[in-house]
């Protein structure tokens, strides 16, 4: 059975790395959630952050093109590189894991969902969300905001 899309990378990431990612989210929310101006700047930075899927796609395309170019100009054996890259992409699409994933995760690349958790927590601290007609308290603690964003 295939894992659900939202959790597939986290399921195949070392639990310590996932814990570091979660800790980073909480720290970022505490650091940037102090005032509206800082929250705005952080939200814009989150809009520009590359998630792990984008990083994998860019790296795969680069290595595939490199393999094709080298196969055409240097030696046909280089054609194995785009074949391997395509296999890794298929493996990632179905399982959520391929050899570059652990490296990218340790380099700090997060999933779209993890970036979204930080974004939602910051918006909650800014007071964007309402519950039964009441705004979320602007002084909500960062940990509570992150927890609420994960629900």
C-alpha positions as CSV (number, residue, x, y, z in Angstrom):
1,X,0.0,0.0,0.0
2,X,1.3,3.4,-0.9
3,X,1.6,6.1,1.8
4,X,-0.6,9.2,1.5
5,X,1.0,12.1,-0.5
6,X,1.1,14.5,2.4
7,X,3.1,12.2,4.8
8,X,5.2,10.1,2.4
9,X,8.4,12.1,2.8
10,X,8.1,12.3,6.6
11,X,7.4,8.6,6.8
12,X,10.7,7.9,5.0
13,X,12.8,10.5,6.9
14,X,14.8,9.7,10.0
15,X,12.8,10.6,13.1
16,X,15.6,12.8,14.4
17,X,15.5,14.8,11.2
18,X,11.7,15.2,11.4
19,X,12.1,16.3,15.0
20,X,14.7,18.9,13.9
21,X,12.3,20.2,11.2
22,X,9.5,20.4,13.7
23,X,11.7,22.2,16.2
24,X,12.8,24.7,13.5
25,X,9.1,25.4,12.7
26,X,8.4,26.2,16.4
27,X,11.6,28.3,16.7
28,X,10.7,30.2,13.5
29,X,7.2,30.9,14.8
30,X,8.5,32.2,18.1
31,X,11.2,34.3,16.3
32,X,9.0,35.8,13.6
33,X,5.6,35.8,15.3
34,X,6.2,38.9,17.5
35,X,4.6,41.6,15.4
36,X,2.7,42.0,12.1
37,X,5.6,43.5,10.1
38,X,7.9,40.6,11.0
39,X,5.2,38.1,10.3
40,X,4.6,39.7,6.9
41,X,8.3,39.5,6.0
42,X,8.4,35.8,7.1
43,X,5.3,34.9,5.1
44,X,6.9,36.4,2.0
45,X,10.1,34.4,2.6
46,X,8.0,31.2,3.0
47,X,6.4,31.9,-0.3
48,X,9.8,31.9,-1.9
49,X,11.1,28.8,0.0
50,X,11.7,25.8,-2.2
51,X,10.1,22.6,-0.8
52,X,11.7,19.2,-1.2
53,X,9.6,18.3,-4.2
54,X,10.9,21.3,-6.2
55,X,14.5,20.7,-5.1
56,X,14.2,17.0,-6.3
57,X,12.7,18.0,-9.6
58,X,15.4,20.6,-10.3
59,X,18.2,18.2,-9.3
60,X,16.7,15.4,-11.4
61,X,16.3,17.6,-14.4
62,X,19.9,18.8,-14.1
63,X,21.3,15.3,-13.7
64,X,19.2,14.0,-16.6
65,X,20.3,16.8,-18.9
66,X,23.9,16.3,-17.8
67,X,23.7,12.6,-18.6
68,X,22.1,13.2,-22.0
69,X,24.8,15.8,-22.9
70,X,27.6,13.6,-21.7
71,X,26.1,10.6,-23.5
72,X,26.0,12.6,-26.8
73,X,29.4,14.2,-26.5
74,X,31.6,12.0,-24.4
75,X,30.5,8.4,-24.1
76,X,27.2,6.5,-24.5
77,X,27.6,5.0,-21.1
78,X,26.5,8.3,-19.6
79,X,23.0,7.6,-20.9
80,X,22.6,5.4,-17.8
81,X,22.5,8.6,-15.6
82,X,19.1,9.8,-17.0
83,X,17.7,6.3,-16.7
84,X,18.8,6.1,-13.1
85,X,17.3,9.6,-12.4
86,X,14.0,8.6,-14.0
87,X,13.9,5.4,-11.8
88,X,14.6,7.5,-8.7
89,X,11.8,9.9,-9.6
90,X,9.4,7.0,-10.1
91,X,10.4,5.6,-6.8
92,X,9.9,8.9,-5.1
93,X,6.5,9.4,-6.7
94,X,5.3,6.1,-5.5
95,X,7.0,5.7,-2.1
96,X,8.1,9.2,-1.1
97,X,11.7,8.1,-0.9
98,X,14.7,8.0,-3.2
99,X,18.5,8.3,-2.5
100,X,18.6,12.2,-2.6
101,X,15.8,12.6,0.0
102,X,17.8,12.0,3.1
103,X,20.5,14.3,1.9
104,X,18.0,17.1,1.0
105,X,16.2,16.7,4.3
106,X,19.5,17.0,6.3
107,X,20.2,20.2,4.2
108,X,17.0,21.7,5.5
109,X,14.5,21.2,2.7
110,X,11.0,20.8,4.0
111,X,7.8,19.4,2.6
112,X,5.1,21.7,1.3
113,X,3.0,20.7,4.3
114,X,5.8,21.6,6.8
115,X,6.2,25.0,5.2
116,X,2.4,25.4,5.3
117,X,2.4,24.5,9.1
118,X,4.7,27.4,9.8
119,X,2.7,29.7,7.5
120,X,-0.6,28.7,9.2
121,X,0.9,29.2,12.7
122,X,2.1,32.7,11.8
123,X,-1.2,33.6,10.4
124,X,-2.9,32.3,13.6
125,X,-0.6,34.5,15.6
126,X,-1.4,37.4,13.4
127,X,-5.1,36.8,14.1
128,X,-6.2,35.7,10.6
129,X,-8.4,32.8,11.6
130,X,-11.7,32.8,13.3
131,X,-13.4,30.2,15.5
132,X,-17.1,30.4,15.9
133,X,-17.1,34.1,15.1
134,X,-14.2,34.9,17.5
135,X,-10.7,35.8,16.3
136,X,-7.8,33.7,17.7
137,X,-6.1,35.6,20.5
138,X,-3.2,37.6,19.0
139,X,-1.0,36.6,22.0
140,X,-1.4,32.9,21.3
141,X,1.8,31.1,22.1
142,X,4.0,29.8,19.2
143,X,3.7,26.2,20.3
144,X,-0.1,26.4,20.4
145,X,-0.1,28.0,17.0
146,X,2.0,25.3,15.5
147,X,-0.1,22.6,17.1
148,X,-3.3,24.3,15.8
149,X,-1.8,24.4,12.3
150,X,-1.1,20.7,12.4
151,X,-4.7,19.8,13.0
